[in-house]
Amino acid sequence: MNHQRLSGKVAVVTGGARGIGYGIAQKYISEGARVVIADILETGPEAAAALGKNAAFYPIDLRSRADIFTMADTLAGEYGHLDILVNCAGIALPVPTFKLTEEQIENVIAINMKAPLYCCQAVGHYMRRQGGGSIVNISSGNSRMINVGRTPYGITKGAVNLLTQQLGAEWAMYGIKVNAIAPGWIETEMVKRPLRNGFLDAKKILSVSPIGRFGRVEEIASLATFLACDESDYIVGQVIFADGGWSLGIMPDGLDFVREYDKEDDQ
């Protein structure tokens, strides 16, 4: 018996050449899917090759709506069906709001907000034709918890949440299931680099985390697999915050009180 939950499925993962996207691609392949990594990075072919014969690379600049629709047409023609779309590509661009240029703002909007919508339109067209599919949008904990100096990032990830709700409600009638994951602080290079450089303080970050650690890419990939498979078919238009409790909003070092005073009574 085949226990692979995505057996026979074809998945398109934008931003799949590294980080969370790569982890999702890797997990999907282990669950029986064929995966197309859609990315602009030059390391894309190498990333796909490392995943084996069930992975392919499609080079694309997601700022181009025309290129996105061409990609969907090309892949649908090549594979015959498109079953899963993961919108993972994104850029953070930490810049104080007063310093932001129009070009910087437009770039973040193009990648983080417009591209997911266009990818949903383009790939969703084929999902509707074939009777259904699954879309997993990768949002961010910053859509709820404010990280100052990342205004365009937070705004666009909030837009991804609303896109998920909108399409979840609108496309369920076509058998297209749309949900989102909002990760917290995950151990990717995007987080590790500023930690090494001293721009982020691990102790401060973890002081507001009930779970007391950074998340792992594998944990997000497992959730993305659940949302893509049949087991989650009754979950529609939801944004799931996979953040170790960060979005609960506890005070910095707030757990110290419990550690100090919630000791077991003397026997």
Secondary structure, 3 states (H helix, E strand, C coil): CCCCCCCCCEEEEECCCCHHHHHHHHHHHHCCCEEEEEECCCCHHHHHHHHCCCEEEEECCCCCHHHHHHHHHHHHHHHCCCCEEEECCCCCCCCCHHHCCHHHHHHHHHHHHHHHHHHHHHHHHHHHHHCCEEEEEECCHHHCCCCCCCHHHHHHHHHHHHHHHHHHHHHHHHCEEEEEEEECCECCHHHHHHHHHCCCCHHHHHCCCCCCCCECHHHHHHHHHHHHCHHHCCCCCCEEEECCCHHHCCCCCCHHHHHHHCCCCCC
